[in-house]
Amino acid sequence: MEFTDIYRIVLPITCCITLTTPFDIHSTLMDILHWPSVEEQKTVGQLSKRSLSLFRPIPSNRTCRHAGIEPHWCTCLNWELVTDPAQLPLSTMLVQTVIDVFNNETEPERTSCA
């Protein structure tokens, strides 16, 4: 398979047409280690697998459920914005609390950073 052929497969993925996950990197690396035949490269990945190679066609109807992603991590969900002014102070306080906790936990390690 030529680079241009691989590019034709990967291009739709990079254009956000297809759901991909970090798990797909594993299958992609396995394809690099054990380069598939031309026929295998044309075979569309099975939705039943959690990890699909980025060098092969990925089904356009792949969902978070197919990829083993829990609903609360799925970026495909329709989120609701907090538009009620009464909820805004609570939301702001919660976010600031999380940031403060992260900052306190990471403070001892900050001298280790480049």
Phi and psi restraints in degrees (range 20) as a CNS / XPLOR table:
assign (resid 1 and name C) (resid 2 and name N)
       (resid 2 and name CA) (resid 2 and name C) 1.0 -79.7 20.0 2
assign (resid 2 and name N) (resid 2 and name CA)
       (resid 2 and name C) (resid 3 and name N) 1.0 160.6 20.0 2
assign (resid 2 and name C) (resid 3 and name N)
       (resid 3 and name CA) (resid 3 and name C) 1.0 -58.5 20.0 2
assign (resid 3 and name N) (resid 3 and name CA)
       (resid 3 and name C) (resid 4 and name N) 1.0 -39.0 20.0 2
assign (resid 3 and name C) (resid 4 and name N)
       (resid 4 and name CA) (resid 4 and name C) 1.0 -63.4 20.0 2
assign (resid 4 and name N) (resid 4 and name CA)
       (resid 4 and name C) (resid 5 and name N) 1.0 -32.8 20.0 2
assign (resid 4 and name C) (resid 5 and name N)
       (resid 5 and name CA) (resid 5 and name C) 1.0 -67.3 20.0 2
assign (resid 5 and name N) (resid 5 and name CA)
       (resid 5 and name C) (resid 6 and name N) 1.0 -43.4 20.0 2
assign (resid 5 and name C) (resid 6 and name N)
       (resid 6 and name CA) (resid 6 and name C) 1.0 -64.0 20.0 2
assign (resid 6 and name N) (resid 6 and name CA)
       (resid 6 and name C) (resid 7 and name N) 1.0 -40.2 20.0 2
assign (resid 6 and name C) (resid 7 and name N)
       (resid 7 and name CA) (resid 7 and name C) 1.0 -59.3 20.0 2
assign (resid 7 and name N) (resid 7 and name CA)
       (resid 7 and name C) (resid 8 and name N) 1.0 -40.0 20.0 2
assign (resid 7 and name C) (resid 8 and name N)
       (resid 8 and name CA) (resid 8 and name C) 1.0 -64.1 20.0 2
assign (resid 8 and name N) (resid 8 and name CA)
       (resid 8 and name C) (resid 9 and name N) 1.0 -29.5 20.0 2
assign (resid 8 and name C) (resid 9 and name N)
       (resid 9 and name CA) (resid 9 and name C) 1.0 -79.0 20.0 2
assign (resid 9 and name N) (resid 9 and name CA)
       (resid 9 and name C) (resid 10 and name N) 1.0 -43.9 20.0 2
assign (resid 9 and name C) (resid 10 and name N)
       (resid 10 and name CA) (resid 10 and name C) 1.0 -76.2 20.0 2
assign (resid 10 and name N) (resid 10 and name CA)
       (resid 10 and name C) (resid 11 and name N) 1.0 -30.3 20.0 2
assign (resid 10 and name C) (resid 11 and name N)
       (resid 11 and name CA) (resid 11 and name C) 1.0 -54.4 20.0 2
assign (resid 11 and name N) (resid 11 and name CA)
       (resid 11 and name C) (resid 12 and name N) 1.0 -49.5 20.0 2
assign (resid 11 and name C) (resid 12 and name N)
       (resid 12 and name CA) (resid 12 and name C) 1.0 -60.8 20.0 2
assign (resid 12 and name N) (resid 12 and name CA)
       (resid 12 and name C) (resid 13 and name N) 1.0 -31.5 20.0 2
assign (resid 12 and name C) (resid 13 and name N)
       (resid 13 and name CA) (resid 13 and name C) 1.0 -65.6 20.0 2
assign (resid 13 and name N) (resid 13 and name CA)
       (resid 13 and name C) (resid 14 and name N) 1.0 -44.2 20.0 2
assign (resid 13 and name C) (resid 14 and name N)
       (resid 14 and name CA) (resid 14 and name C) 1.0 -72.2 20.0 2
assign (resid 14 and name N) (resid 14 and name CA)
       (resid 14 and name C) (resid 15 and name N) 1.0 -16.0 20.0 2
assign (resid 14 and name C) (resid 15 and name N)
       (resid 15 and name CA) (resid 15 and name C) 1.0 -92.0 20.0 2
assign (resid 15 and name N) (resid 15 and name CA)
       (resid 15 and name C) (resid 16 and name N) 1.0 16.5 20.0 2
assign (resid 15 and name C) (resid 16 and name N)
       (resid 16 and name CA) (resid 16 and name C) 1.0 65.0 20.0 2
assign (resid 16 and name N) (resid 16 and name CA)
       (resid 16 and name C) (resid 17 and name N) 1.0 27.0 20.0 2
assign (resid 16 and name C) (resid 17 and name N)
       (resid 17 and name CA) (resid 17 and name C) 1.0 -84.4 20.0 2
assign (resid 17 and name N) (resid 17 and name CA)
       (resid 17 and name C) (resid 18 and name N) 1.0 -29.6 20.0 2
assign (resid 17 and name C) (resid 18 and name N)
       (resid 18 and name CA) (resid 18 and name C) 1.0 -120.8 20.0 2
assign (resid 18 and name N) (resid 18 and name CA)
       (resid 18 and name C) (resid 19 and name N) 1.0 141.2 20.0 2
assign (resid 18 and name C) (resid 19 and name N)
       (resid 19 and name CA) (resid 19 and name C) 1.0 -76.2 20.0 2
assign (resid 19 and name N) (resid 19 and name CA)
       (resid 19 and name C) (resid 20 and name N) 1.0 123.5 20.0 2
assign (resid 19 and name C) (resid 20 and name N)
       (resid 20 and name CA) (resid 20 and name C) 1.0 -125.5 20.0 2
assign (resid 20 and name N) (resid 20 and name CA)
       (resid 20 and name C) (resid 21 and name N) 1.0 158.8 20.0 2
assign (resid 20 and name C) (resid 21 and name N)
       (resid 21 and name CA) (resid 21 and name C) 1.0 -136.9 20.0 2
assign (resid 21 and name N) (resid 21 and name CA)
       (resid 21 and name C) (resid 22 and name N) 1.0 165.9 20.0 2
assign (resid 21 and name C) (resid 22 and name N)
       (resid 22 and name CA) (resid 22 and name C) 1.0 -58.9 20.0 2
assign (resid 22 and name N) (resid 22 and name CA)
       (resid 22 and name C) (resid 23 and name N) 1.0 -25.2 20.0 2
assign (resid 22 and name C) (resid 23 and name N)
       (resid 23 and name CA) (resid 23 and name C) 1.0 -62.9 20.0 2
assign (resid 23 and name N) (resid 23 and name CA)
       (resid 23 and name C) (resid 24 and name N) 1.0 -27.9 20.0 2
assign (resid 23 and name C) (resid 24 and name N)
       (resid 24 and name CA) (resid 24 and name C) 1.0 -66.0 20.0 2
assign (resid 24 and name N) (resid 24 and name CA)
       (resid 24 and name C) (resid 25 and name N) 1.0 -23.3 20.0 2
assign (resid 24 and name C) (resid 25 and name N)
       (resid 25 and name CA) (resid 25 and name C) 1.0 -61.5 20.0 2
assign (resid 25 and name N) (resid 25 and name CA)
       (resid 25 and name C) (resid 26 and name N) 1.0 -37.4 20.0 2
assign (resid 25 and name C) (resid 26 and name N)
       (resid 26 and name CA) (resid 26 and name C) 1.0 -60.2 20.0 2
assign (resid 26 and name N) (resid 26 and name CA)
       (resid 26 and name C) (resid 27 and name N) 1.0 -50.2 20.0 2
assign (resid 26 and name C) (resid 27 and name N)
       (resid 27 and name CA) (resid 27 and name C) 1.0 -64.2 20.0 2
assign (resid 27 and name N) (resid 27 and name CA)
       (resid 27 and name C) (resid 28 and name N) 1.0 -35.2 20.0 2
assign (resid 27 and name C) (resid 28 and name N)
       (resid 28 and name CA) (resid 28 and name C) 1.0 -65.0 20.0 2
assign (resid 28 and name N) (resid 28 and name CA)
       (resid 28 and name C) (resid 29 and name N) 1.0 -43.9 20.0 2
assign (resid 28 and name C) (resid 29 and name N)
       (resid 29 and name CA) (resid 29 and name C) 1.0 -64.9 20.0 2
assign (resid 29 and name N) (resid 29 and name CA)
       (resid 29 and name C) (resid 30 and name N) 1.0 -36.2 20.0 2
assign (resid 29 and name C) (resid 30 and name N)
       (resid 30 and name CA) (resid 30 and name C) 1.0 -64.4 20.0 2
assign (resid 30 and name N) (resid 30 and name CA)
       (resid 30 and name C) (resid 31 and name N) 1.0 -36.9 20.0 2
assign (resid 30 and name C) (resid 31 and name N)
       (resid 31 and name CA) (resid 31 and name C) 1.0 -65.3 20.0 2
assign (resid 31 and name N) (resid 31 and name CA)
       (resid 31 and name C) (resid 32 and name N) 1.0 -34.6 20.0 2
assign (resid 31 and name C) (resid 32 and name N)
       (resid 32 and name CA) (resid 32 and name C) 1.0 -67.5 20.0 2
assign (resid 32 and name N) (resid 32 and name CA)
       (resid 32 and name C) (resid 33 and name N) 1.0 -40.9 20.0 2
assign (resid 32 and name C) (resid 33 and name N)
       (resid 33 and name CA) (resid 33 and name C) 1.0 -69.7 20.0 2
assign (resid 33 and name N) (resid 33 and name CA)
       (resid 33 and name C) (resid 34 and name N) 1.0 -38.5 20.0 2
assign (resid 33 and name C) (resid 34 and name N)
       (resid 34 and name CA) (resid 34 and name C) 1.0 -127.2 20.0 2
assign (resid 34 and name N) (resid 34 and name CA)
       (resid 34 and name C) (resid 35 and name N) 1.0 78.5 20.0 2
assign (resid 34 and name C) (resid 35 and name N)
       (resid 35 and name CA) (resid 35 and name C) 1.0 -55.1 20.0 2
assign (resid 35 and name N) (resid 35 and name CA)
       (resid 35 and name C) (resid 36 and name N) 1.0 123.7 20.0 2
assign (resid 35 and name C) (resid 36 and name N)
       (resid 36 and name CA) (resid 36 and name C) 1.0 -73.7 20.0 2
assign (resid 36 and name N) (resid 36 and name CA)
       (resid 36 and name C) (resid 37 and name N) 1.0 159.7 20.0 2
assign (resid 36 and name C) (resid 37 and name N)
       (resid 37 and name CA) (resid 37 and name C) 1.0 -68.3 20.0 2
assign (resid 37 and name N) (resid 37 and name CA)
       (resid 37 and name C) (resid 38 and name N) 1.0 167.7 20.0 2
assign (resid 37 and name C) (resid 38 and name N)
       (resid 38 and name CA) (resid 38 and name C) 1.0 -59.1 20.0 2
assign (resid 38 and name N) (resid 38 and name CA)
       (resid 38 and name C) (resid 39 and name N) 1.0 -40.8 20.0 2
assign (resid 38 and name C) (resid 39 and name N)
       (resid 39 and name CA) (resid 39 and name C) 1.0 -65.1 20.0 2
assign (resid 39 and name N) (resid 39 and name CA)
       (resid 39 and name C) (resid 40 and name N) 1.0 -41.8 20.0 2
assign (resid 39 and name C) (resid 40 and name N)
       (resid 40 and name CA) (resid 40 and name C) 1.0 -64.2 20.0 2
assign (resid 40 and name N) (resid 40 and name CA)
       (resid 40 and name C) (resid 41 and name N) 1.0 -34.8 20.0 2
assign (resid 40 and name C) (resid 41 and name N)
       (resid 41 and name CA) (resid 41 and name C) 1.0 -67.5 20.0 2
assign (resid 41 and name N) (resid 41 and name CA)
       (resid 41 and name C) (resid 42 and name N) 1.0 -26.6 20.0 2
assign (resid 41 and name C) (resid 42 and name N)
       (resid 42 and name CA) (resid 42 and name C) 1.0 -88.1 20.0 2
assign (resid 42 and name N) (resid 42 and name CA)
       (resid 42 and name C) (resid 43 and name N) 1.0 -13.8 20.0 2
assign (resid 42 and name C) (resid 43 and name N)
       (resid 43 and name CA) (resid 43 and name C) 1.0 -73.5 20.0 2
assign (resid 43 and name N) (resid 43 and name CA)
       (resid 43 and name C) (resid 44 and name N) 1.0 128.3 20.0 2
assign (resid 43 and name C) (resid 44 and name N)
       (resid 44 and name CA) (resid 44 and name C) 1.0 -69.0 20.0 2
assign (resid 44 and name N) (resid 44 and name CA)
       (resid 44 and name C) (resid 45 and name N) 1.0 137.7 20.0 2
assign (resid 44 and name C) (resid 45 and name N)
       (resid 45 and name CA) (resid 45 and name C) 1.0 -60.2 20.0 2
assign (resid 45 and name N) (resid 45 and name CA)
       (resid 45 and name C) (resid 46 and name N) 1.0 149.1 20.0 2
assign (resid 45 and name C) (resid 46 and name N)
       (resid 46 and name CA) (resid 46 and name C) 1.0 -81.9 20.0 2
assign (resid 46 and name N) (resid 46 and name CA)
       (resid 46 and name C) (resid 47 and name N) 1.0 128.4 20.0 2
assign (resid 46 and name C) (resid 47 and name N)
       (resid 47 and name CA) (resid 47 and name C) 1.0 -62.4 20.0 2
assign (resid 47 and name N) (resid 47 and name CA)
       (resid 47 and name C) (resid 48 and name N) 1.0 -21.5 20.0 2
assign (resid 47 and name C) (resid 48 and name N)
       (resid 48 and name CA) (resid 48 and name C) 1.0 -73.5 20.0 2
assign (resid 48 and name N) (resid 48 and name CA)
       (resid 48 and name C) (resid 49 and name N) 1.0 -12.8 20.0 2
assign (resid 48 and name C) (resid 49 and name N)
       (resid 49 and name CA) (resid 49 and name C) 1.0 -91.6 20.0 2
assign (resid 49 and name N) (resid 49 and name CA)
       (resid 49 and name C) (resid 50 and name N) 1.0 140.0 20.0 2
assign (resid 49 and name C) (resid 50 and name N)
       (resid 50 and name CA) (resid 50 and name C) 1.0 -73.9 20.0 2
assign (resid 50 and name N) (resid 50 and name CA)
       (resid 50 and name C) (resid 51 and name N) 1.0 -30.6 20.0 2
assign (resid 50 and name C) (resid 51 and name N)
       (resid 51 and name CA) (resid 51 and name C) 1.0 -119.9 20.0 2
assign (resid 51 and name N) (resid 51 and name CA)
       (resid 51 and name C) (resid 52 and name N) 1.0 125.1 20.0 2
assign (resid 51 and name C) (resid 52 and name N)
       (resid 52 and name CA) (resid 52 and name C) 1.0 -125.0 20.0 2
assign (resid 52 and name N) (resid 52 and name CA)
       (resid 52 and name C) (resid 53 and name N) 1.0 142.7 20.0 2
assign (resid 52 and name C) (resid 53 and name N)
       (resid 53 and name CA) (resid 53 and name C) 1.0 -71.7 20.0 2
assign (resid 53 and name N) (resid 53 and name CA)
       (resid 53 and name C) (resid 54 and name N) 1.0 138.4 20.0 2
assign (resid 53 and name C) (resid 54 and name N)
       (resid 54 and name CA) (resid 54 and name C) 1.0 -75.7 20.0 2
assign (resid 54 and name N) (resid 54 and name CA)
       (resid 54 and name C) (resid 55 and name N) 1.0 -8.7 20.0 2
assign (resid 54 and name C) (resid 55 and name N)
       (resid 55 and name CA) (resid 55 and name C) 1.0 -87.9 20.0 2
assign (resid 55 and name N) (resid 55 and name CA)
       (resid 55 and name C) (resid 56 and name N) 1.0 -1.3 20.0 2
assign (resid 55 and name C) (resid 56 and name N)
       (resid 56 and name CA) (resid 56 and name C) 1.0 -122.4 20.0 2
assign (resid 56 and name N) (resid 56 and name CA)
       (resid 56 and name C) (resid 57 and name N) 1.0 157.0 20.0 2
assign (resid 56 and name C) (resid 57 and name N)
       (resid 57 and name CA) (resid 57 and name C) 1.0 -61.3 20.0 2
assign (resid 57 and name N) (resid 57 and name CA)
       (resid 57 and name C) (resid 58 and name N) 1.0 134.1 20.0 2
assign (resid 57 and name C) (resid 58 and name N)
       (resid 58 and name CA) (resid 58 and name C) 1.0 -106.3 20.0 2
assign (resid 58 and name N) (resid 58 and name CA)
       (resid 58 and name C) (resid 59 and name N) 1.0 132.7 20.0 2
assign (resid 58 and name C) (resid 59 and name N)
       (resid 59 and name CA) (resid 59 and name C) 1.0 -56.1 20.0 2
assign (resid 59 and name N) (resid 59 and name CA)
       (resid 59 and name C) (resid 60 and name N) 1.0 133.5 20.0 2
assign (resid 59 and name C) (resid 60 and name N)
       (resid 60 and name CA) (resid 60 and name C) 1.0 -71.0 20.0 2
assign (resid 60 and name N) (resid 60 and name CA)
       (resid 60 and name C) (resid 61 and name N) 1.0 -16.0 20.0 2
assign (resid 60 and name C) (resid 61 and name N)
       (resid 61 and name CA) (resid 61 and name C) 1.0 -96.4 20.0 2
assign (resid 61 and name N) (resid 61 and name CA)
       (resid 61 and name C) (resid 62 and name N) 1.0 16.0 20.0 2
assign (resid 61 and name C) (resid 62 and name N)
       (resid 62 and name CA) (resid 62 and name C) 1.0 -65.3 20.0 2
assign (resid 62 and name N) (resid 62 and name CA)
       (resid 62 and name C) (resid 63 and name N) 1.0 135.4 20.0 2
assign (resid 62 and name C) (resid 63 and name N)
       (resid 63 and name CA) (resid 63 and name C) 1.0 -119.3 20.0 2
assign (resid 63 and name N) (resid 63 and name CA)
       (resid 63 and name C) (resid 64 and name N) 1.0 171.9 20.0 2
assign (resid 63 and name C) (resid 64 and name N)
       (resid 64 and name CA) (resid 64 and name C) 1.0 -59.6 20.0 2
assign (resid 64 and name N) (resid 64 and name CA)
       (resid 64 and name C) (resid 65 and name N) 1.0 -37.1 20.0 2
assign (resid 64 and name C) (resid 65 and name N)
       (resid 65 and name CA) (resid 65 and name C) 1.0 -62.8 20.0 2
assign (resid 65 and name N) (resid 65 and name CA)
       (resid 65 and name C) (resid 66 and name N) 1.0 -43.6 20.0 2
assign (resid 65 and name C) (resid 66 and name N)
       (resid 66 and name CA) (resid 66 and name C) 1.0 -59.6 20.0 2
assign (resid 66 and name N) (resid 66 and name CA)
       (resid 66 and name C) (resid 67 and name N) 1.0 -39.5 20.0 2
assign (resid 66 and name C) (resid 67 and name N)
       (resid 67 and name CA) (resid 67 and name C) 1.0 -84.3 20.0 2
assign (resid 67 and name N) (resid 67 and name CA)
       (resid 67 and name C) (resid 68 and name N) 1.0 1.5 20.0 2
assign (resid 67 and name C) (resid 68 and name N)
       (resid 68 and name CA) (resid 68 and name C) 1.0 75.6 20.0 2
assign (resid 68 and name N) (resid 68 and name CA)
       (resid 68 and name C) (resid 69 and name N) 1.0 25.2 20.0 2
assign (resid 68 and name C) (resid 69 and name N)
       (resid 69 and name CA) (resid 69 and name C) 1.0 -96.0 20.0 2
assign (resid 69 and name N) (resid 69 and name CA)
       (resid 69 and name C) (resid 70 and name N) 1.0 126.0 20.0 2
assign (resid 69 and name C) (resid 70 and name N)
       (resid 70 and name CA) (resid 70 and name C) 1.0 -63.1 20.0 2
assign (resid 70 and name N) (resid 70 and name CA)
       (resid 70 and name C) (resid 71 and name N) 1.0 146.6 20.0 2
assign (resid 70 and name C) (resid 71 and name N)
       (resid 71 and name CA) (resid 71 and name C) 1.0 -54.1 20.0 2
assign (resid 71 and name N) (resid 71 and name CA)
       (resid 71 and name C) (resid 72 and name N) 1.0 -36.1 20.0 2
assign (resid 71 and name C) (resid 72 and name N)
       (resid 72 and name CA) (resid 72 and name C) 1.0 -72.2 20.0 2
assign (resid 72 and name N) (resid 72 and name CA)
       (resid 72 and name C) (resid 73 and name N) 1.0 -12.1 20.0 2
assign (resid 72 and name C) (resid 73 and name N)
       (resid 73 and name CA) (resid 73 and name C) 1.0 -101.1 20.0 2
assign (resid 73 and name N) (resid 73 and name CA)
       (resid 73 and name C) (resid 74 and name N) 1.0 -9.1 20.0 2
assign (resid 73 and name C) (resid 74 and name N)
       (resid 74 and name CA) (resid 74 and name C) 1.0 -71.8 20.0 2
assign (resid 74 and name N) (resid 74 and name CA)
       (resid 74 and name C) (resid 75 and name N) 1.0 124.9 20.0 2
assign (resid 74 and name C) (resid 75 and name N)
       (resid 75 and name CA) (resid 75 and name C) 1.0 -82.3 20.0 2
assign (resid 75 and name N) (resid 75 and name CA)
       (resid 75 and name C) (resid 76 and name N) 1.0 -4.0 20.0 2
assign (resid 75 and name C) (resid 76 and name N)
       (resid 76 and name CA) (resid 76 and name C) 1.0 -84.7 20.0 2
assign (resid 76 and name N) (resid 76 and name CA)
       (resid 76 and name C) (resid 77 and name N) 1.0 -8.4 20.0 2
assign (resid 76 and name C) (resid 77 and name N)
       (resid 77 and name CA) (resid 77 and name C) 1.0 -68.3 20.0 2
assign (resid 77 and name N) (resid 77 and name CA)
       (resid 77 and name C) (resid 78 and name N) 1.0 153.6 20.0 2
assign (resid 77 and name C) (resid 78 and name N)
       (resid 78 and name CA) (resid 78 and name C) 1.0 -89.7 20.0 2
assign (resid 78 and name N) (resid 78 and name CA)
       (resid 78 and name C) (resid 79 and name N) 1.0 108.4 20.0 2
assign (resid 78 and name C) (resid 79 and name N)
       (resid 79 and name CA) (resid 79 and name C) 1.0 -88.0 20.0 2
assign (resid 79 and name N) (resid 79 and name CA)
       (resid 79 and name C) (resid 80 and name N) 1.0 150.9 20.0 2
assign (resid 79 and name C) (resid 80 and name N)
       (resid 80 and name CA) (resid 80 and name C) 1.0 -105.3 20.0 2
assign (resid 80 and name N) (resid 80 and name CA)
       (resid 80 and name C) (resid 81 and name N) 1.0 131.0 20.0 2
assign (resid 80 and name C) (resid 81 and name N)
       (resid 81 and name CA) (resid 81 and name C) 1.0 -76.3 20.0 2
assign (resid 81 and name N) (resid 81 and name CA)
       (resid 81 and name C) (resid 82 and name N) 1.0 147.8 20.0 2
assign (resid 81 and name C) (resid 82 and name N)
       (resid 82 and name CA) (resid 82 and name C) 1.0 -81.4 20.0 2
assign (resid 82 and name N) (resid 82 and name CA)
       (resid 82 and name C) (resid 83 and name N) 1.0 105.7 20.0 2
assign (resid 82 and name C) (resid 83 and name N)
       (resid 83 and name CA) (resid 83 and name C) 1.0 -110.2 20.0 2
assign (resid 83 and name N) (resid 83 and name CA)
       (resid 83 and name C) (resid 84 and name N) 1.0 -11.8 20.0 2
assign (resid 83 and name C) (resid 84 and name N)
       (resid 84 and name CA) (resid 84 and name C) 1.0 -75.2 20.0 2
assign (resid 84 and name N) (resid 84 and name CA)
       (resid 84 and name C) (resid 85 and name N) 1.0 116.4 20.0 2
assign (resid 84 and name C) (resid 85 and name N)
       (resid 85 and name CA) (resid 85 and name C) 1.0 -56.3 20.0 2
assign (resid 85 and name N) (resid 85 and name CA)
       (resid 85 and name C) (resid 86 and name N) 1.0 -26.1 20.0 2
assign (resid 85 and name C) (resid 86 and name N)
       (resid 86 and name CA) (resid 86 and name C) 1.0 -70.3 20.0 2
assign (resid 86 and name N) (resid 86 and name CA)
       (resid 86 and name C) (resid 87 and name N) 1.0 -25.7 20.0 2
assign (resid 86 and name C) (resid 87 and name N)
       (resid 87 and name CA) (resid 87 and name C) 1.0 -86.3 20.0 2
assign (resid 87 and name N) (resid 87 and name CA)
       (resid 87 and name C) (resid 88 and name N) 1.0 -18.8 20.0 2
assign (resid 87 and name C) (resid 88 and name N)
       (resid 88 and name CA) (resid 88 and name C) 1.0 -59.9 20.0 2
assign (resid 88 and name N) (resid 88 and name CA)
       (resid 88 and name C) (resid 89 and name N) 1.0 -45.8 20.0 2
assign (resid 88 and name C) (resid 89 and name N)
       (resid 89 and name CA) (resid 89 and name C) 1.0 -60.8 20.0 2
assign (resid 89 and name N) (resid 89 and name CA)
       (resid 89 and name C) (resid 90 and name N) 1.0 -39.1 20.0 2
assign (resid 89 and name C) (resid 90 and name N)
       (resid 90 and name CA) (resid 90 and name C) 1.0 -65.5 20.0 2
assign (resid 90 and name N) (resid 90 and name CA)
       (resid 90 and name C) (resid 91 and name N) 1.0 -44.8 20.0 2
assign (resid 90 and name C) (resid 91 and name N)
       (resid 91 and name CA) (resid 91 and name C) 1.0 -60.7 20.0 2
assign (resid 91 and name N) (resid 91 and name CA)
       (resid 91 and name C) (resid 92 and name N) 1.0 -44.2 20.0 2
assign (resid 91 and name C) (resid 92 and name N)
       (resid 92 and name CA) (resid 92 and name C) 1.0 -62.5 20.0 2
assign (resid 92 and name N) (resid 92 and name CA)
       (resid 92 and name C) (resid 93 and name N) 1.0 -42.6 20.0 2
assign (resid 92 and name C) (resid 93 and name N)
       (resid 93 and name CA) (resid 93 and name C) 1.0 -64.0 20.0 2
assign (resid 93 and name N) (resid 93 and name CA)
       (resid 93 and name C) (resid 94 and name N) 1.0 -42.4 20.0 2
assign (resid 93 and name C) (resid 94 and name N)
       (resid 94 and name CA) (resid 94 and name C) 1.0 -63.5 20.0 2
assign (resid 94 and name N) (resid 94 and name CA)
       (resid 94 and name C) (resid 95 and name N) 1.0 -44.7 20.0 2
assign (resid 94 and name C) (resid 95 and name N)
       (resid 95 and name CA) (resid 95 and name C) 1.0 -63.1 20.0 2
assign (resid 95 and name N) (resid 95 and name CA)
       (resid 95 and name C) (resid 96 and name N) 1.0 -44.4 20.0 2
assign (resid 95 and name C) (resid 96 and name N)
       (resid 96 and name CA) (resid 96 and name C) 1.0 -63.3 20.0 2
assign (resid 96 and name N) (resid 96 and name CA)
       (resid 96 and name C) (resid 97 and name N) 1.0 -37.3 20.0 2
assign (resid 96 and name C) (resid 97 and name N)
       (resid 97 and name CA) (resid 97 and name C) 1.0 -63.3 20.0 2
assign (resid 97 and name N) (resid 97 and name CA)
       (resid 97 and name C) (resid 98 and name N) 1.0 -44.5 20.0 2
assign (resid 97 and name C) (resid 98 and name N)
       (resid 98 and name CA) (resid 98 and name C) 1.0 -62.3 20.0 2
assign (resid 98 and name N) (resid 98 and name CA)
       (resid 98 and name C) (resid 99 and name N) 1.0 -44.7 20.0 2
assign (resid 98 and name C) (resid 99 and name N)
       (resid 99 and name CA) (resid 99 and name C) 1.0 -61.0 20.0 2
assign (resid 99 and name N) (resid 99 and name CA)
       (resid 99 and name C) (resid 100 and name N) 1.0 -43.5 20.0 2
assign (resid 99 and name C) (resid 100 and name N)
       (resid 100 and name CA) (resid 100 and name C) 1.0 -61.9 20.0 2
assign (resid 100 and name N) (resid 100 and name CA)
       (resid 100 and name C) (resid 101 and name N) 1.0 -42.0 20.0 2
assign (resid 100 and name C) (resid 101 and name N)
       (resid 101 and name CA) (resid 101 and name C) 1.0 -63.1 20.0 2
assign (resid 101 and name N) (resid 101 and name CA)
       (resid 101 and name C) (resid 102 and name N) 1.0 -46.5 20.0 2
assign (resid 101 and name C) (resid 102 and name N)
       (resid 102 and name CA) (resid 102 and name C) 1.0 -59.9 20.0 2
assign (resid 102 and name N) (resid 102 and name CA)
       (resid 102 and name C) (resid 103 and name N) 1.0 -45.5 20.0 2
assign (resid 102 and name C) (resid 103 and name N)
       (resid 103 and name CA) (resid 103 and name C) 1.0 -62.4 20.0 2
assign (resid 103 and name N) (resid 103 and name CA)
       (resid 103 and name C) (resid 104 and name N) 1.0 -41.6 20.0 2
assign (resid 103 and name C) (resid 104 and name N)
       (resid 104 and name CA) (resid 104 and name C) 1.0 -65.7 20.0 2
assign (resid 104 and name N) (resid 104 and name CA)
       (resid 104 and name C) (resid 105 and name N) 1.0 -38.4 20.0 2
assign (resid 104 and name C) (resid 105 and name N)
       (resid 105 and name CA) (resid 105 and name C) 1.0 -70.4 20.0 2
assign (resid 105 and name N) (resid 105 and name CA)
       (resid 105 and name C) (resid 106 and name N) 1.0 -33.8 20.0 2
assign (resid 105 and name C) (resid 106 and name N)
       (resid 106 and name CA) (resid 106 and name C) 1.0 -93.1 20.0 2
assign (resid 106 and name N) (resid 106 and name CA)
       (resid 106 and name C) (resid 107 and name N) 1.0 -8.7 20.0 2
assign (resid 106 and name C) (resid 107 and name N)
       (resid 107 and name CA) (resid 107 and name C) 1.0 -55.0 20.0 2
assign (resid 107 and name N) (resid 107 and name CA)
       (resid 107 and name C) (resid 108 and name N) 1.0 -44.7 20.0 2
assign (resid 107 and name C) (resid 108 and name N)
       (resid 108 and name CA) (resid 108 and name C) 1.0 -63.1 20.0 2
assign (resid 108 and name N) (resid 108 and name CA)
       (resid 108 and name C) (resid 109 and name N) 1.0 -22.2 20.0 2
assign (resid 108 and name C) (resid 109 and name N)
       (resid 109 and name CA) (resid 109 and name C) 1.0 -95.6 20.0 2
assign (resid 109 and name N) (resid 109 and name CA)
       (resid 109 and name C) (resid 110 and name N) 1.0 -3.8 20.0 2
assign (resid 109 and name C) (resid 110 and name N)
       (resid 110 and name CA) (resid 110 and name C) 1.0 -63.8 20.0 2
assign (resid 110 and name N) (resid 110 and name CA)
       (resid 110 and name C) (resid 111 and name N) 1.0 -26.7 20.0 2
assign (resid 110 and name C) (resid 111 and name N)
       (resid 111 and name CA) (resid 111 and name C) 1.0 -72.9 20.0 2
assign (resid 111 and name N) (resid 111 and name CA)
       (resid 111 and name C) (resid 112 and name N) 1.0 -15.9 20.0 2
assign (resid 111 and name C) (resid 112 and name N)
       (resid 112 and name CA) (resid 112 and name C) 1.0 -82.8 20.0 2
assign (resid 112 and name N) (resid 112 and name CA)
       (resid 112 and name C) (resid 113 and name N) 1.0 -15.0 20.0 2
assign (resid 112 and name C) (resid 113 and name N)
       (resid 113 and name CA) (resid 113 and name C) 1.0 -75.9 20.0 2
assign (resid 113 and name N) (resid 113 and name CA)
       (resid 113 and name C) (resid 114 and name N) 1.0 150.1 20.0 2
